[in-house]
């Protein structure tokens, strides 16, 4: 993990998050903000840690997970750049209710929580943007969870492949950033079921597998399986 200072003037996050902050205030925020870089597999937020910082992604990909009673991880969701990974607990609790782990090299921007709270208390439009982003993130997690639960095994795995193809990478050939075990944790199935189903998709020429790389060869069939499977 590495810390660096960062420039806010031309950052895309300025328009998404700081649109209603004055230029001089943005300069002050930029002086206080740092970037942290994480390698794949590194923990960014640990469940149970005290919430002292506000974290949002600049680049990379992360998974949100929660430990179950038996000590196993349950993956809640995945987040890509400009998702606000610390929003879900940041104003409702003093401790994180979930963990955030990099599944690709990831860079996040960090502000101390009291700085964000100060702007939320004094700037109504800033606070409204915050609430809007919290709602969008929560809605996404709920929608994805319900979508997966209504499907059978093959439909769930098809959904995951299409999620990475259409939402994360926006192409039909990509390196799957999570293991078969992590797919199983996300969809609530066993690792063996995931491996077997991917093999069946390959045998049926719906996908091609080259190590960690996936090529969706028949997207129409995969979408049909996702919808009706």
N, C-alpha and C positions, 0 to 999 in steps of 0.2 A: 504494500500500500504506500502511495506517495502523496504528499500535499504540495500544491502549487497555488500561486495567486492567479487570478483570472480577470479578463477584461469584460465589462458588461455592455459597452457602448454598442457593439454590433452583434451581441449575442441574441440568438433566436428566442431565448427565454425572456428577453426584455418585453417582447410583444405579447407573449403568452401570460406572463405572470406579473410583470412590473409596468403594465401599460398605463396604470393610473397613479404612478409615482413620479413626482417632479424630477427634473434633470439633476438638481443638486442633491436630492434625496437618493437618487440612483447612484450617484458618485459615492455617497456615504456608504450605501449598501455594498457597492463593489469593493470598497476599501476593507470591509469587514468579512467579505465572502472568500472562501477558499475552495479549491477543487481537490478532490481525492480520487486517486486512481486505484482500481482493484483488478487483480488477475482473476481468471476463471476459477471458480471454486472458493474464492475468499468471501468471508462474511462481512456484509456491510452494516446490517442491523441484526442484533441478536435478541430473540424473544426474552422478555424479562428485564432487559436493560432499561435504565432510566432515560426518559426522553428529555434531552437537553439541546438538541439541534434540529434544524429543519433541513431535510434532505430532498433534493430533486435531481433527476437524471439528466445528464448532458449527452452521453453516448453509452452504448452497450446494451445489455440485456440481463435482467435479473428474474429470480423466482421469489415469490412470497410464500412462506410455509409456516406451519404451526405444528408443534409437537403434540402427538396424541397421547392418550393415557398409557399405552404400552411402549412409549418412547420413540415410536416411528414418526417420520415426518409426513404431514399431509400437505401437498402443494395446493395453495389457494388460488394462485394466479401467476401470470408472467407480466412483466412490465418492460416497455421499450422507452427510448428517449422521450423526454418531456412528460412522462407520467410522474406523478408526485408520490413517490413510494412511501414517504413518511406521513402522508396526510391522514390515513385511516385512524390513527391513534393520537395524532399530535395535539388535538384540543380536547380529547375525551378521557385521557388517562395520563398518569405520570410514568407508566412503563409501557414498552412496546408489547403488543399482544401477538406478534408474529415475527418471524425472522426474514431478512432479505439477503440473498446470496447471489453473487455474480455468476452467471452461466456463460458469459462472454466477457472479455476485457471491458471494464465499465468505468466511466468517469461520472462522479456526482458532484454537485455543488452544495456547499454547506453554509448555512447561516445559523447563528445561535438563536434558539427559540424565542428568547425574550425580545430580540430585534423584530422578528416577524409579528409577535403579539403586539408590540408597540404600534406598528403600522396598521395592524388590523383594528386596533382600538381607536385610532385617530383618523383612519381613511376608510369611509364606508364602501367606496367602489372597490378598493383593494380587498376588503373583507368579503364583499359579494363575489369577487373572482375566486377567492379561497373556497367559499361555500360551494360555488359552481363546480370547481375541480374536485372537491370531496365527493359531491353527489355523482359526478360522472364516473369517478373511479369506483365508487360503491356500486353503482348501477351496472357497470361492466362486469364486476366480479359476480354479482347476483345473476345476471343474465347468462354468463358463461357457465356457472354452476348448474343452473336450471336446464340449460341446453344439453349439457353432458348427461345429467341424471335421467333425462327422458329417453336416452338412446340405449340400445344394447351394445355389447362389446365392440363389434365391428364398426358401428356408427360412432362410438366414442373415439376410437383410434383414427378413423377417417376425419373426424372433427379436429383432432389435434394436428394432423398433417396439413389440413386446409388452413388451420389457424396460423401455423408458421409460414405457409406458402403465401397466403393472401394478406394477413395482417402484419406479420413481422418482416418478412423478407421481400414480399411482393414479386416473387418469381417461383417457377415450378421446380427448379433445382436448387437445393440448398443443403448445407451441412446441419444436420439435426443437432441442436445445442444441448440436448438433454439425453440421458441414458434411457434404456428400456425400463429400468427400475423407476426412474423419475416419471416417465409416462404413466406407469402403473399407479404411482402415488397420486398423480393428478386426476386420473379418471376413476380411481377406486376399484381397480382390478389387480390381478396378480401379474408379476413379471412374466411368468410362463405364458399366460394368455396373450400378453402384448407381443412376445416373440413369435408365438404361433400365428397370430393374426397378420403380422407384418410379412411373415413367410408366405402366407396364403395370398396376400395382396401381390407379392412379387411373382408367385406362381401363376396368378391370374393376369399378369402383365398390367396391373393397375399402377404399380410403382416399380422402380428399379432401385436397388440398393448397392452402393459402392462404399463399403466401410461405414463411415458416419454420414456419407452424402446420400441424399434422397432425391430421386427424380420422379415427379408425378407424371406418369406416361399416359394415363387415361383419366383426366380430371373430371370428365362428365360422369363416369362410373363412380369415382370417389365421392363426388358431390351427392350422387344418388344414394350411396351407402350411408353417408353422413346424415342425410335427410330422413331416410326411411329405415336405416339399420338399427 
